[in-house]
Amino acid sequence: MLATSKKMQVPYINLGLQNIALKDQLIAEFWKVMESGQFIMGEALTNFEKSFASLSGTKYALGMANGTDALFLSLKAIGVKEGDEVITAPNSFLASASSVALIGGTPVFADVREDFNLDPEKVEKAITAKTKAIIVVHLTGRPAPMDELQAIAKKHNIHIIEDCAQAIGAKYKDKPVGSIGTTGCFSLHPLKNLAAAGDGGVITTNDDKIYNYLLKARNHGLKNRDECEFWSYNSRLDNMQAALLNVKLTQLDKWTARRRKIADMYYEKFKDLKIIAPRDKSFEKAVYHTFIIQTDKRDKLKEFLADMGIDTKVHYPIPIHYQEAAKYLGYKKGNFPVTERQAETILSLPVYPELTDEQVNYVADAIVEFYKTNS
């Protein structure tokens, strides 16, 4: 136990707290939809899409069933087909790669920098005549180096799809993520910064042709109620989810500010410790979906924190190229040294907006205490 603190429990996440704080508003919107009988493609969805487009600085936003579908249908929209290659990071959640494979394409990995985002130099080396696109993952909620990646994409005449699953509200040189590439793909999973009460996703774009394709592609390929233009998928965001998300959107800026405040508190506490915690640069605005430190004492520290009542996670312990599903791609240990080293040293600390200052300081002080005896 810390010398100056009583032992407390700090869960990694507490999803209920956010909903409790908004209980009356959420219930009101729930019953509004229930009474209207509009459950699919209703007014709440239209309002949500308009608000989301405004937030993202894009002409269009389309609600999707989930973030994976957002990636998959974005790839369809730009014409990725069997035999095409799409470059992405091996340290992300697996959907960034699986969406490519499921469409018949080949996921091609490029290593990352110390900030967990794609290394543009490694990306350019991975480009071949078969490369159709780059899926740029804004991992942890920190924007990737878009100027460098855009220059590469333009040089080779390929698309950029932004995987913004962890990065709603993040900005790169005052541009919201999701407004820079051909499309932006967002997840609204309950763990995300803007959380549905279940699965949900969004695609943003400024391209009229892609928008009009996606309107049909997410709805069976229907161009109206009775006519199907092409075979497609059912990937609509439910009107009920949109109604609840409309309430939460009004709180997003406040929640983001709190996440950034918690990150600042951690950085201040850790400034003299032998851990790596990359900060956003002056031209970046990170939204801290996760707050990740790197330490060669990761497993020992994780166990110590658990004994103190502090829950932590690892995002992600197994790089995608190590997964059984990716074996056919032929990658081996040593292909992506930065990703592989980080997988053994990364640790995610609690960073959700409902954490109290007391809890944040307790987590930080526990880590300082650990290093006093484990330096």
Secondary structure by P-SEA (a helix, b strand, c coil): ccccccbbbbccccaaaaaaaaaaaaaaaaaaaaaaccccccaaaaaaaaaaaaaacccbbbbcccaaaaaaaaaaaacccccbbbbbbccccaaaaaaaaaacbbbbbbbbcccccccaaaaaaaccccccccccccccccccaaaaaaaaaaaabbbbbbccccccccccccccccccccbbbbbbccccccccccccbbbbbccaaaaaaaaaaacccccccccccbbbbbccccaaaaaaaaaaaaaaaaaaaaaaaaaaaaaaaaccccbbbbbbccccccccccbbbbbcaaaaaaaaaaaacbbbbbccccccccccccccccccccccaaaaaaaaccccccccccccaaaaaaaaaaaaaaaaccc
